[in-house]
Amino acid sequence: MADVGFQRLLIRALMSLPRPLLRGLSGGGVVYVGGRTLDPRFQFLASQAARMPALTSLPAADARAASAAGLKPMAGKLEPGVRVESLSIEGPAGPIPARVYRPDGQDPSTPILVFAHFGGGVIGDLDTCETFCSILSRATRGPVLSVDYRLAPEHRFPAGLDDTLAAYRWARDNADRFGAPVGKAAIGGDSMGGNFAAIICQDLKAAGEPQPVLQLLIYPAVDVASETASMTTYADAYPLSRATMEWFMGHYMGPSDSPENPRLSPVRAADLSGLAPAIVMTAGFDPLVDQGEAYARRLKEAGVAVTYRCYDHLAHAFTAFTGVIPAADAACREIAGLVKVALHS
């Protein structure tokens, strides 16, 4: 822990340097790509990451460990007044580890929000989104349930998705355990977690079950074989590159799985009408930015209430950088504020 604390202090000290100096330390001037300018702090982190072995060069287990170690110093502190409880949920293949976040002064009318972390279905864990979940809980004054779903390649599609769906149904039906109204829940996630959240809304519709009160999709992966312009424009972005996304999908999908399947690529579903109101947020320096925007547009065209915003200067996975990138922290708090309004409307 001392090492992590020292790393965090060092990184924060570096991040407090003037922007021109940070860009100079990154080896260049302003990064302007596709009409967007990258936050100099993300630029600096990208330059440092370029010196390390790429995730795509590592076995999945080693990539998980490297990602966890690299992200830990980037996270902000848990929000004050938010309690954390570890628990286990019965899933389709056994117990699913989870954490629930509950704020002091909880509003008993606020529905529970079930959240799935990023990681391409291959990396990530409950720590990955801990700070952001605490931000959501404090802002909404309601419980947030974070799901530690199974990961590929040990558990390929649809294992993680099915775990998250089971956790959502359990949370919806047992919300009173956490001081929230029974029978109501929101679903959310970032990146692959956003993929799961979008698909779960479609699955519930197909099953004839009520929709979540909200779907929160943050830089969601909604088309696993996307060929949009941003896949090329931001192919070498940090921390998610096109090569990394392809590496994720190579682990996540089985040899007989088709990217045309809406349970892999929810944007390819024929009919998006009748789905939950959506908050869709994207990052500018992200190969996935175009597909997230496209999904928001398609939802709106289908009559779904949508709030869409792109954080042009930020990069993929910004929810994990709240401790060292002020703009990422501000974005997370803005998103949490939008969720609060949506859950109480």
MOMO-V49373 format. One record per residue. N is the residue number from 1. RES is the residue in one small letter. OMEGA is omega in whole degrees, 0 to 359 (NA if undefined). D_CENTER is the distance of its C-alpha to the mean C-alpha in Angstrom with 2 decimals. Layout:
{{N | RES | OMEGA | D_CENTER} {N | RES | OMEGA | D_CENTER}}
This chain:
{{1 | m | 179 | 24.98} {2 | a | 180 | 27.55} {3 | d | 179 | 26.36} {4 | v | 179 | 22.75} {5 | g | 178 | 24.31} {6 | f | 179 | 26.52} {7 | q | 181 | 23.82} {8 | r | 179 | 21.83} {9 | l | 180 | 25.11} {10 | l | 181 | 25.96} {11 | i | 180 | 22.73} {12 | r | 177 | 22.93} {13 | a | 178 | 26.57} {14 | l | 183 | 25.93} {15 | m | 179 | 23.26} {16 | s | 179 | 25.92} {17 | l | 178 | 28.24} {18 | p | 184 | 29.24} {19 | r | 179 | 27.18} {20 | p | 179 | 30.08} {21 | l | 177 | 30.50} {22 | l | 179 | 26.84} {23 | r | 178 | 27.16} {24 | g | 178 | 30.43} {25 | l | 178 | 29.04} {26 | s | 177 | 26.43} {27 | g | 180 | 29.42} {28 | g | 179 | 29.47} {29 | g | 181 | 29.43} {30 | v | 174 | 26.96} {31 | v | 182 | 24.29} {32 | y | 185 | 24.65} {33 | v | 175 | 23.22} {34 | g | 180 | 23.06} {35 | g | 182 | 24.22} {36 | r | 177 | 21.57} {37 | t | 183 | 22.11} {38 | l | 173 | 19.65} {39 | d | 184 | 19.34} {40 | p | 178 | 21.96} {41 | r | 173 | 19.96} {42 | f | 179 | 17.32} {43 | q | 179 | 20.49} {44 | f | 180 | 22.04} {45 | l | 178 | 19.20} {46 | a | 180 | 19.22} {47 | s | 178 | 22.97} {48 | q | 180 | 22.79} {49 | a | 181 | 20.30} {50 | a | 179 | 22.73} {51 | r | 184 | 25.28} {52 | m | 176 | 23.38} {53 | p | 179 | 23.33} {54 | a | 177 | 20.63} {55 | l | 183 | 18.22} {56 | t | 179 | 19.90} {57 | s | 187 | 23.18} {58 | l | 167 | 22.25} {59 | p | 185 | 22.38} {60 | a | 182 | 19.14} {61 | a | 178 | 20.10} {62 | d | 177 | 20.98} {63 | a | 177 | 17.81} {64 | r | 182 | 15.87} {65 | a | 180 | 18.37} {66 | a | 179 | 18.36} {67 | s | 180 | 14.64} {68 | a | 180 | 14.79} {69 | a | 181 | 17.95} {70 | g | 184 | 16.80} {71 | l | 187 | 13.74} {72 | k | 180 | 15.72} {73 | p | 183 | 17.99} {74 | m | 187 | 15.33} {75 | a | 172 | 13.96} {76 | g | 178 | 15.77} {77 | k | 172 | 17.87} {78 | l | 179 | 17.10} {79 | e | 177 | 18.26} {80 | p | 177 | 21.96} {81 | g | 177 | 23.12} {82 | v | 180 | 20.11} {83 | r | 182 | 21.21} {84 | v | 178 | 19.26} {85 | e | 174 | 20.60} {86 | s | 180 | 19.99} {87 | l | 180 | 20.94} {88 | s | 181 | 21.18} {89 | i | 178 | 20.79} {90 | e | 182 | 23.02} {91 | g | 183 | 21.24} {92 | p | 180 | 22.76} {93 | a | 181 | 23.54} {94 | g | 183 | 23.98} {95 | p | 177 | 22.33} {96 | i | 176 | 18.55} {97 | p | 181 | 17.76} {98 | a | 173 | 15.77} {99 | r | 174 | 15.80} {100 | v | 180 | 16.61} {101 | y | 181 | 16.58} {102 | r | 183 | 19.58} {103 | p | 167 | 21.04} {104 | d | 180 | 24.70} {105 | g | 182 | 26.31} {106 | q | 176 | 23.97} {107 | d | 184 | 24.73} {108 | p | 178 | 25.80} {109 | s | 183 | 25.10} {110 | t | 178 | 21.32} {111 | p | 175 | 19.59} {112 | i | 177 | 17.26} {113 | l | 177 | 13.51} {114 | v | 187 | 11.94} {115 | f | 178 | 8.30} {116 | a | 185 | 6.76} {117 | h | 176 | 4.93} {118 | f | 175 | 4.32} {119 | g | 176 | 8.01} {120 | g | 183 | 9.77} {121 | g | 187 | 11.13} {122 | v | 181 | 13.27} {123 | i | 179 | 12.01} {124 | g | 181 | 10.07} {125 | d | 182 | 11.35} {126 | l | 178 | 11.68} {127 | d | 185 | 12.32} {128 | t | 185 | 9.11} {129 | c | 187 | 7.60} {130 | e | 181 | 11.21} {131 | t | 181 | 12.05} {132 | f | 178 | 9.42} {133 | c | 178 | 10.42} {134 | s | 176 | 13.92} {135 | i | 179 | 13.62} {136 | l | 182 | 12.61} {137 | s | 182 | 15.47} {138 | r | 182 | 17.98} {139 | a | 183 | 17.47} {140 | t | 185 | 17.70} {141 | r | 180 | 20.30} {142 | g | 181 | 18.92} {143 | p | 175 | 17.49} {144 | v | 179 | 13.88} {145 | l | 179 | 13.71} {146 | s | 190 | 11.15} {147 | v | 177 | 11.85} {148 | d | 185 | 12.88} {149 | y | 180 | 13.33} {150 | r | 185 | 15.71} {151 | l | 174 | 14.95} {152 | a | 5 | 16.91} {153 | p | 178 | 19.54} {154 | e | 181 | 21.13} {155 | h | 184 | 19.56} {156 | r | 175 | 18.91} {157 | f | 5 | 17.75} {158 | p | 188 | 17.76} {159 | a | 181 | 17.70} {160 | g | 177 | 14.04} {161 | l | 181 | 13.83} {162 | d | 176 | 17.11} {163 | d | 183 | 16.16} {164 | t | 177 | 13.32} {165 | l | 178 | 15.88} {166 | a | 179 | 18.50} {167 | a | 178 | 16.57} {168 | y | 181 | 16.00} {169 | r | 179 | 19.71} {170 | w | 181 | 20.79} {171 | a | 179 | 19.04} {172 | r | 186 | 20.46} {173 | d | 182 | 23.88} {174 | n | 186 | 24.00} {175 | a | 181 | 22.41} {176 | d | 176 | 25.77} {177 | r | 183 | 25.34} {178 | f | 176 | 22.86} {179 | g | 181 | 24.95} {180 | a | 182 | 23.16} {181 | p | 179 | 24.86} {182 | v | 176 | 25.25} {183 | g | 179 | 24.33} {184 | k | 177 | 21.57} {185 | a | 172 | 17.82} {186 | a | 179 | 14.61} {187 | i | 181 | 11.62} {188 | g | 177 | 7.98} {189 | g | 176 | 4.47} {190 | d | 182 | 1.57} {191 | s | 178 | 4.44} {192 | m | 174 | 6.60} {193 | g | 175 | 5.28} {194 | g | 173 | 5.91} {195 | n | 180 | 8.98} {196 | f | 183 | 10.00} {197 | a | 180 | 9.90} {198 | a | 182 | 11.95} {199 | i | 180 | 14.22} {200 | i | 176 | 14.86} {201 | c | 179 | 16.23} {202 | q | 179 | 18.43} {203 | d | 180 | 19.52} {204 | l | 177 | 20.57} {205 | k | 180 | 22.48} {206 | a | 181 | 24.23} {207 | a | 181 | 25.16} {208 | g | 179 | 26.63} {209 | e | 178 | 24.50} {210 | p | 176 | 23.51} {211 | q | 169 | 20.32} {212 | p | 178 | 17.66} {213 | v | 181 | 18.50} {214 | l | 167 | 15.24} {215 | q | 180 | 12.23} {216 | l | 185 | 9.25} {217 | l | 182 | 7.44} {218 | i | 189 | 5.43} {219 | y | 187 | 6.78} {220 | p | 170 | 7.11} {221 | a | 185 | 9.42} {222 | v | 178 | 12.26} {223 | d | 190 | 15.22} {224 | v | 175 | 15.47} {225 | a | 184 | 18.82} {226 | s | 174 | 18.29} {227 | e | 179 | 21.21} {228 | t | 184 | 20.33} {229 | a | 183 | 21.70} {230 | s | 177 | 18.51} {231 | m | 176 | 18.31} {232 | t | 183 | 21.62} {233 | t | 182 | 21.45} {234 | y | 183 | 18.41} {235 | a | 184 | 19.17} {236 | d | 183 | 19.65} {237 | a | 174 | 16.83} {238 | y | 2 | 15.31} {239 | p | 178 | 13.06} {240 | l | 174 | 12.35} {241 | s | 177 | 15.72} {242 | r | 180 | 17.09} {243 | a | 179 | 18.84} {244 | t | 179 | 15.82} {245 | m | 178 | 14.17} {246 | e | 176 | 17.61} {247 | w | 176 | 17.88} {248 | f | 184 | 14.78} {249 | m | 175 | 16.28} {250 | g | 176 | 19.64} {251 | h | 188 | 18.61} {252 | y | 183 | 16.58} {253 | m | 174 | 19.17} {254 | g | 184 | 22.72} {255 | p | 181 | 25.78} {256 | s | 181 | 26.58} {257 | d | 180 | 23.19} {258 | s | 176 | 23.17} {259 | p | 177 | 20.35} {260 | e | 181 | 22.23} {261 | n | 180 | 21.24} {262 | p | 176 | 19.11} {263 | r | 169 | 17.47} {264 | l | 183 | 16.12} {265 | s | 186 | 16.05} {266 | p | 178 | 15.84} {267 | v | 182 | 17.07} {268 | r | 175 | 20.26} {269 | a | 184 | 21.18} {270 | a | 187 | 24.56} {271 | d | 180 | 24.20} {272 | l | 181 | 21.28} {273 | s | 176 | 23.61} {274 | g | 180 | 23.44} {275 | l | 183 | 19.68} {276 | a | 171 | 18.00} {277 | p | 189 | 17.71} {278 | a | 164 | 14.50} {279 | i | 182 | 12.59} {280 | v | 182 | 11.07} {281 | m | 179 | 9.92} {282 | t | 174 | 10.22} {283 | a | 184 | 11.24} {284 | g | 183 | 14.85} {285 | f | 188 | 15.10} {286 | d | 176 | 12.92} {287 | p | 184 | 14.53} {288 | l | 188 | 12.18} {289 | v | 182 | 13.21} {290 | d | 182 | 16.17} {291 | q | 175 | 14.72} {292 | g | 178 | 12.20} {293 | e | 180 | 15.32} {294 | a | 180 | 17.45} {295 | y | 177 | 15.61} {296 | a | 180 | 15.88} {297 | r | 180 | 19.48} {298 | r | 176 | 20.28} {299 | l | 181 | 19.06} {300 | k | 179 | 21.25} {301 | e | 179 | 24.10} {302 | a | 177 | 23.97} {303 | g | 179 | 24.55} {304 | v | 176 | 21.17} {305 | a | 186 | 20.58} {306 | v | 165 | 17.78} {307 | t | 181 | 16.63} {308 | y | 176 | 15.31} {309 | r | 175 | 14.86} {310 | c | 175 | 14.31} {311 | y | 192 | 14.18} {312 | d | 187 | 16.75} {313 | h | 184 | 17.31} {314 | l | 181 | 13.86} {315 | a | 178 | 12.10} {316 | h | 176 | 8.88} {317 | a | 184 | 6.64} {318 | f | 178 | 8.68} {319 | t | 182 | 7.08} {320 | a | 186 | 8.83} {321 | f | 185 | 11.99} {322 | t | 183 | 13.25} {323 | g | 187 | 16.40} {324 | v | 180 | 17.71} {325 | i | 183 | 16.66} {326 | p | 180 | 17.99} {327 | a | 177 | 16.53} {328 | a | 177 | 12.93} {329 | d | 180 | 14.10} {330 | a | 179 | 15.83} {331 | a | 180 | 12.99} {332 | c | 180 | 10.95} {333 | r | 176 | 14.30} {334 | e | 178 | 15.04} {335 | i | 180 | 12.02} {336 | a | 177 | 13.06} {337 | g | 177 | 16.53} {338 | l | 177 | 15.86} {339 | v | 178 | 14.38} {340 | k | 180 | 17.55} {341 | v | 183 | 19.78} {342 | a | 182 | 18.36} {343 | l | 181 | 18.77} {344 | h | 180 | 22.26} {345 | s | NA | 23.52}}
